[in-house]
Each structure stands twice: as C-alpha cells, then as structure tokens.
C-alpha cells in the first residue's frame, strides 16, 4: 500500500454559539482535513483540529507540519501492521516530531484506508470483538439555569451518564449545583465532574468534603499543579476519585502505574495522538483504571473516528465524551454523527468517505 496522493484542506465551521476554551472564545471551529489516496484509488480522510486555548499547537503549527509530511510521504510505502497500534506509527513518523493533532489526523486516515481495503469498519479493523454500541455522557456547561435545563433534556433523550463542568463559579455554587444535578438524575445515573484545573487545594478539599456520599464517579483534574495532583491520588476518604486528562500529555503509558489512586483516564486522541491514546488505554486496562475516550470539539469526522476507537478499546461500555456534535451549525459530514438514547450505534455511524462534505473545506496549496 502506497501513498499516491496527499491532499490538505482547511475548514472553518460556524458554531451555534460562542465556545469559550481557556482564554479564547471561538465563533468558528478551525482545522484541517487530510485526504490520502493509494495506488488503487482508495480514498480516506482524517481530521487535524488543534483546539485554541487548550492544545499546545496552533493552526499555523499544524499546517506547517502537514506540508512537510506531504512533501516527504507522497510515493512512500505504508508500513504493514500499523493497525496493531503497538509502536508502528512511532517507528514510521517519529523523526518528524509531529504535534498530537497531526498524528491523530494522519494515523486516522491511514487506518481508515486499511479498513477500506479490507472491507471492514475501523472498529473491526482494530478489534475482533468491538462493542456494538458506545454510551455517551451528556455534557453540562453554562450557568445554573442552563445546566439544569441540559440535565432535563438529557434525561428526556435517554442519557444515563452526565458530565458537569465545575470550577468556573464559586465553590459553594459548585457544591450546590452538583447536589441539584444528582437529585435530578437520580441515584443510578453516573455523575462525572471536570474542574479543568481551576480549584486551589483548599477549594478541592472543601468541595470533596461537601459532596461526600452523593455518588461522584470521578473528578477530572481538580488542580493545576501536577506534583500536588499526584499526591492527591489517594483520596478514598473523600469518596471523590480522581481522573487524569490534561496531565496525560506529560505522563507516558508506561508511567501510569505511578498513579495508583487514579480511577479513570480521559483519552482525547487529538491531544495525545491516536496510537499513544490506545497504548494508554491498554496500560490502564492492565492496571484496573477506566479509560474514557473523549473529544476536543472535533467535527463529526473526528468524532466518528473516536467512536470507532472507543468501540474497539473500551473494556466495557464506559460512557464516552462525544456529546459535542451539537455545537456545530455546519459539519464536515452529512449526515452528522447521531446520538440516540444516550448511545452511538457503531454500525449506524456515517461512512466518512461517503459522507464527507467537500463544500465545507478548501484545499491548502503550496503557493
């Protein structure tokens, strides 16, 4: 299998409402699409979508890397057995020192090509027994009223897991809202919290103490100091287990065993690269840590790929973080990824090659 053609495209998808990430406000979601074609004419796509305010790399960075990759790889043979995701991509691409979002987009495109050639789904390419359905946690953001309205809508739509963004309001308000969300969703639904490193150690301790006993699945990244976060992993007395997200950029899969108190890791392939995310999931499974695959506000192109990865590498039907498709006014796929009853049905996911909407992006040339 050889890369006969390598096209690059850029997109700027309008959002339904402004998206605030860190210190940046997005009115459009910017990114790139990789289009590869082999010598048989088989076409595949991957999405490269660094998220301003969150990703380490910028849109300019990834376009520079993608141009270099294109000039280097056109005409090259694609190594065999890359679908094993056991270091083959590292061996092939390591010398380019690519940003994680570029790795994810290119790795995705190559694997989709392999799946097309074998006439199987991406999930089936990666696993002999992928899940048929992947659950999704409803994302709860905004002010008090908006969050409660989102909870009620999520319940109506059949969601059984909810992820509440905390840390952006006074801690007493977070405590009160968390309790109200738990009361609304009932005792059986999963409740996850994501603080995005916004609390101090004192605020985290206060919060954890006040929500003791209400059934928190886990809290993602409560504080920013990774050394202090490491010391907080043994917090059984708070009944608020920790999950890692941003910290995974600095923790290799081989180092996960050094975090014995962590309950879950939130794997965002755009922020880690696809192969590294899967290696982290395998390491977590060996250690009894839950792997939660999640998005970084990719379009349905990236979300569909992440759903296939989750189906292939989730040990059980752990709810994923794919409830971001609704932010887009326009999408790269038609139809978009669809969530039904709080789940994604893998066999009903859009075919990225057949569903790609070329009107939503334009080619990047060398000129």
C-alpha positions as CSV (number, residue, x, y, z in Angstrom):
1,X,0.0,0.0,0.0
2,X,1.5,3.3,-1.1
3,X,0.5,7.0,-0.7
4,X,-0.1,8.0,-4.2
5,X,-1.8,11.4,-3.4
6,X,-1.8,13.5,-0.3
7,X,-4.1,16.5,-0.3
8,X,-4.6,19.0,2.5
9,X,-7.7,21.1,3.2
10,X,-8.7,23.7,5.7
11,X,-12.1,24.4,7.2
12,X,-13.8,27.0,9.5
13,X,-17.1,25.6,10.7
14,X,-19.6,28.1,12.2
15,X,-20.8,27.3,15.7
16,X,-24.3,27.7,17.1
17,X,-23.0,29.8,20.0
18,X,-19.5,31.1,21.0
19,X,-17.3,28.4,22.6
20,X,-15.0,29.6,25.4
21,X,-11.9,27.5,25.9
22,X,-9.4,28.8,28.4
23,X,-8.8,32.4,27.5
24,X,-10.0,32.0,23.9
25,X,-13.5,32.5,22.5
26,X,-14.3,30.6,19.3
27,X,-17.1,31.6,16.9
28,X,-15.9,29.1,14.3
29,X,-14.1,25.7,14.7
30,X,-10.9,25.8,12.6
31,X,-9.0,22.7,11.5
32,X,-7.6,20.7,8.6
33,X,-8.6,17.6,6.7
34,X,-6.1,15.1,5.4
35,X,-7.1,13.3,2.2
36,X,-5.0,10.3,1.1
37,X,-5.3,8.1,-1.9
38,X,-3.4,4.9,-2.6
39,X,-2.3,3.4,-6.0
40,X,-5.7,1.6,-6.3
41,X,-7.7,4.8,-6.0
42,X,-8.9,4.1,-2.4
43,X,-9.6,7.4,-0.7
44,X,-9.5,8.2,3.1
45,X,-9.8,11.2,5.4
46,X,-8.5,12.3,8.7
47,X,-9.2,15.4,10.8
48,X,-6.5,17.6,12.4
49,X,-8.2,20.0,14.8
50,X,-6.0,21.7,17.4
51,X,-8.2,23.5,19.9
52,X,-7.1,27.1,20.7
53,X,-6.9,27.7,24.4
54,X,-6.3,24.0,25.1
55,X,-4.0,22.4,22.6
56,X,-0.2,23.1,22.7
57,X,0.0,23.5,19.0
58,X,-1.6,26.2,16.8
59,X,-3.4,26.0,13.5
60,X,-0.3,27.6,11.9
61,X,1.9,24.9,13.5
62,X,-0.1,22.0,12.1
63,X,-0.3,23.5,8.6
64,X,3.5,23.7,8.6
65,X,3.9,20.2,9.8
66,X,1.3,18.8,7.3
67,X,3.0,20.5,4.4
68,X,6.3,18.9,5.5
69,X,4.6,15.5,5.9
70,X,3.0,15.8,2.4
71,X,6.3,16.6,0.7
72,X,8.0,13.7,2.5
73,X,5.5,10.9,2.2
74,X,3.9,11.1,-1.3
75,X,5.1,8.0,-3.1
76,X,6.1,6.2,0.1
77,X,5.0,2.7,1.1
78,X,2.8,2.5,4.1
79,X,4.3,0.0,6.6
80,X,2.4,-3.2,7.4
81,X,0.6,-4.0,10.7
82,X,0.0,-0.4,11.7
83,X,-3.5,-1.3,12.9
84,X,-1.8,-3.1,15.8
85,X,-1.0,0.3,17.3
86,X,1.9,-1.1,19.1
87,X,4.6,1.4,18.0
88,X,4.5,1.1,14.3
89,X,3.4,4.7,13.8
90,X,6.1,5.8,16.2
91,X,8.7,4.0,14.2
92,X,7.4,5.4,10.9
93,X,6.7,9.0,11.9
94,X,8.9,9.6,15.0
95,X,11.6,11.5,13.1
96,X,9.0,14.2,12.1
97,X,8.2,15.1,15.8
98,X,4.6,15.8,14.8
99,X,2.1,17.5,17.1
100,X,-0.5,15.2,18.6
101,X,-3.4,16.6,16.5
102,X,-1.4,16.0,13.3
103,X,-0.6,12.4,14.5
104,X,-4.2,11.8,15.2
105,X,-5.4,13.0,11.8
106,X,-2.7,11.2,9.8
107,X,-3.0,8.0,11.8
108,X,-6.8,8.0,11.4
109,X,-6.6,8.5,7.6
110,X,-4.1,5.6,7.2
111,X,-6.2,3.3,9.3
112,X,-9.4,4.2,7.5
113,X,-7.6,3.3,4.3
114,X,-6.6,-0.1,5.7
115,X,-10.1,-0.7,6.8
116,X,-11.5,0.2,3.4
117,X,-9.1,-2.1,1.6
118,X,-10.1,-5.0,3.9
119,X,-13.8,-4.0,3.6
120,X,-14.3,-3.8,7.4
121,X,-15.2,-1.0,9.7
122,X,-12.5,0.9,11.6
123,X,-13.7,-0.7,14.8
124,X,-13.5,-4.2,13.3
125,X,-10.0,-3.5,11.9
126,X,-8.8,-2.6,15.4
127,X,-10.6,-5.3,17.4
128,X,-12.0,-8.8,16.8
129,X,-14.9,-8.0,19.2
130,X,-15.7,-4.3,19.2
131,X,-18.7,-3.0,21.1
132,X,-21.8,-2.6,19.0
133,X,-22.9,0.4,20.9
134,X,-21.0,3.1,22.8
135,X,-22.7,5.1,25.5
136,X,-22.2,8.9,25.7
137,X,-22.2,11.2,28.8
138,X,-24.3,14.3,28.4
139,X,-22.1,17.4,28.7
140,X,-23.4,20.0,31.2
141,X,-22.0,23.5,30.8
142,X,-23.1,27.1,31.4
143,X,-24.8,28.9,34.2
144,X,-27.0,27.3,36.8
145,X,-30.2,27.5,34.8
146,X,-28.6,26.3,31.6
147,X,-27.1,23.3,33.4
148,X,-30.4,22.2,34.9
149,X,-32.2,22.6,31.6
150,X,-29.5,20.4,29.9
151,X,-30.0,17.8,32.6
152,X,-33.7,17.7,32.0
153,X,-33.2,17.4,28.2
154,X,-30.6,14.7,28.7
155,X,-33.0,12.7,30.8
156,X,-35.7,13.0,28.1
157,X,-33.2,11.8,25.5
158,X,-32.3,8.8,27.5
159,X,-28.8,9.6,28.8
160,X,-27.7,7.7,31.9
161,X,-24.3,9.4,32.4
162,X,-23.7,13.2,32.9
163,X,-20.5,15.2,33.0
164,X,-20.7,18.6,34.8
165,X,-18.2,21.3,34.3
166,X,-17.2,22.8,37.7
167,X,-14.5,25.2,38.8
168,X,-15.8,28.2,36.8
169,X,-18.0,29.5,39.6
170,X,-17.6,30.0,43.4
171,X,-17.0,26.6,45.1
172,X,-20.1,27.0,47.2
173,X,-22.2,27.3,44.0
174,X,-20.4,24.3,42.5
175,X,-21.4,22.3,45.6
176,X,-25.0,23.4,45.4
177,X,-25.3,22.8,41.7
178,X,-23.6,19.3,41.9
179,X,-26.1,18.3,44.6
180,X,-29.0,19.6,42.5
181,X,-27.8,17.7,39.4
182,X,-27.6,14.5,41.4
183,X,-31.1,15.0,42.7
184,X,-32.4,15.4,39.2
185,X,-30.6,12.5,37.6
186,X,-31.4,10.1,40.5
187,X,-29.1,7.7,42.2
188,X,-28.5,5.3,39.4
189,X,-27.1,7.7,36.7
190,X,-23.3,8.3,36.5
191,X,-22.2,11.8,37.6
192,X,-18.8,12.9,36.5
193,X,-17.1,16.3,37.2
194,X,-14.5,18.2,35.3
195,X,-12.8,21.1,37.1
196,X,-10.2,21.8,34.3
197,X,-7.6,22.6,37.0
198,X,-9.5,25.6,38.3
199,X,-9.5,24.9,42.0
200,X,-7.0,25.5,44.7
201,X,-6.1,22.6,47.0
202,X,-8.3,24.2,49.7
203,X,-11.3,24.6,47.3
204,X,-10.9,21.0,46.2
205,X,-10.8,19.7,49.7
206,X,-13.9,21.8,50.6
207,X,-15.8,20.6,47.6
208,X,-14.9,16.9,48.1
209,X,-15.9,17.0,51.7
210,X,-19.3,18.7,51.0
211,X,-20.3,16.3,48.2
212,X,-19.3,13.2,50.2
213,X,-21.7,10.4,49.8
214,X,-23.7,11.7,46.8
215,X,-22.0,9.3,44.3
216,X,-19.4,11.0,42.2
217,X,-17.9,8.8,39.5
218,X,-14.8,10.9,39.4
219,X,-13.4,14.4,39.2
220,X,-11.1,15.3,36.4
221,X,-8.0,17.4,37.0
222,X,-9.2,19.4,40.1
223,X,-5.9,21.4,40.5
224,X,-3.2,22.6,38.1
225,X,0.0,21.5,40.0
226,X,0.8,18.0,38.7
227,X,3.1,17.2,41.6
228,X,0.4,18.1,44.0
229,X,-2.2,16.3,42.0
230,X,0.0,13.2,42.2
231,X,-0.1,13.4,46.0
232,X,-3.9,13.7,45.9
233,X,-4.5,10.4,44.2
234,X,-5.0,8.6,47.5
235,X,-8.3,10.3,48.5
236,X,-10.6,7.4,49.3
237,X,-11.7,9.3,52.4
238,X,-13.4,12.0,50.2
239,X,-15.3,9.5,48.1
240,X,-14.2,11.6,45.1
241,X,-11.9,9.6,42.9
242,X,-9.6,11.4,40.5
243,X,-9.4,11.2,36.7
244,X,-6.5,12.4,34.6
245,X,-7.0,14.4,31.4
246,X,-4.5,17.3,30.7
247,X,-1.8,15.6,32.8
248,X,-1.7,12.7,30.3
249,X,0.3,14.9,27.9
250,X,3.1,14.6,30.5
251,X,2.6,11.0,31.5
252,X,3.6,8.2,29.2
253,X,1.6,5.0,29.1
254,X,4.5,3.3,30.8
255,X,4.2,5.7,33.8
256,X,0.6,5.2,34.6
257,X,1.5,2.6,37.3
258,X,2.9,5.5,39.3
259,X,-0.6,6.9,39.8
260,X,-2.2,4.1,41.8
261,X,-5.1,6.2,43.2
262,X,-6.4,7.3,39.8
263,X,-9.8,5.8,38.9
264,X,-10.0,6.9,35.2
265,X,-8.1,8.5,32.4
266,X,-9.8,10.7,29.9
267,X,-8.2,10.0,26.5
268,X,-8.5,12.7,23.8
269,X,-6.8,11.4,20.7
270,X,-6.4,14.9,19.3
271,X,-4.4,15.9,22.3
272,X,-2.3,12.7,22.5
273,X,-2.2,11.1,19.1
274,X,-4.2,8.0,18.2
275,X,-1.5,5.4,18.8
276,X,-0.5,6.9,22.1
277,X,-4.1,7.1,23.3
278,X,-4.6,3.4,22.6
279,X,-1.4,2.5,24.3
280,X,-2.6,4.4,27.3
281,X,-5.9,2.6,27.3
282,X,-4.1,-0.7,27.2
283,X,-1.9,0.2,30.1
284,X,-4.9,1.5,32.0
285,X,-6.8,-1.8,31.5
286,X,-3.8,-3.8,32.9
287,X,-3.9,-1.5,36.0
288,X,-7.6,-1.6,36.6
289,X,-8.0,2.0,35.6
290,X,-11.1,3.0,33.5
291,X,-10.4,4.5,30.0
292,X,-12.8,7.1,28.8
293,X,-12.4,8.2,25.2
294,X,-13.4,11.8,24.6
295,X,-13.5,14.6,22.1
296,X,-11.8,18.0,21.8
297,X,-14.7,19.6,19.8
298,X,-13.8,17.8,16.5
299,X,-16.4,17.7,13.7
300,X,-18.3,14.6,13.0
301,X,-15.3,13.3,11.0
302,X,-13.1,13.2,14.1
303,X,-16.0,12.2,16.4
304,X,-16.8,9.2,14.2
305,X,-13.2,8.0,14.3
306,X,-13.1,8.4,18.1
307,X,-16.4,6.4,18.4
308,X,-14.8,3.5,16.5
309,X,-11.7,3.7,18.7
310,X,-13.8,3.6,21.8
311,X,-15.8,0.6,20.5
312,X,-12.5,-1.2,19.8
313,X,-10.6,-0.5,23.0
314,X,-13.2,0.1,25.8
315,X,-13.2,-3.0,28.1
316,X,-16.8,-2.3,28.9
317,X,-19.4,0.1,27.7
318,X,-17.9,3.1,29.5
319,X,-19.7,6.3,28.6
320,X,-17.6,8.4,26.2
321,X,-17.2,12.2,25.8
322,X,-18.8,12.6,22.4
323,X,-21.6,14.9,23.3
324,X,-20.0,17.9,21.5
325,X,-21.5,17.3,18.0
326,X,-24.4,19.7,18.8
327,X,-22.2,22.8,18.9
328,X,-21.8,22.9,15.1
329,X,-24.0,25.0,12.8
330,X,-22.3,23.2,9.9
331,X,-20.5,19.9,9.9
332,X,-17.9,18.1,7.8
333,X,-20.1,15.0,7.4
334,X,-23.6,14.8,6.1
335,X,-25.3,13.3,7.9
336,X,-23.5,14.1,11.2
337,X,-22.8,11.6,13.9
338,X,-26.1,10.8,15.7
339,X,-26.6,10.0,19.4
340,X,-29.7,8.0,20.1
341,X,-30.9,7.3,23.7
342,X,-27.5,8.4,25.0
343,X,-25.7,6.0,22.8
344,X,-23.9,5.8,19.4
345,X,-24.6,2.7,17.4
346,X,-21.4,1.7,15.6
347,X,-23.0,0.2,12.6
348,X,-25.0,3.4,12.1
349,X,-22.0,5.7,12.2
350,X,-21.6,7.7,9.0
351,X,-19.1,6.4,6.4
352,X,-16.6,9.2,6.5
353,X,-15.6,8.7,2.8
354,X,-19.2,8.6,1.6
355,X,-20.5,11.4,3.9
356,X,-17.7,13.9,3.6
357,X,-19.0,17.3,2.6
358,X,-16.4,18.9,0.3
359,X,-18.3,22.2,0.3
360,X,-17.2,22.8,3.9
361,X,-13.5,22.9,3.2
362,X,-10.9,24.2,0.7
363,X,-7.6,22.9,-0.4
364,X,-4.3,24.1,1.0
365,X,-1.7,24.5,-1.7
366,X,2.0,25.2,-1.5
367,X,1.6,28.6,-3.1
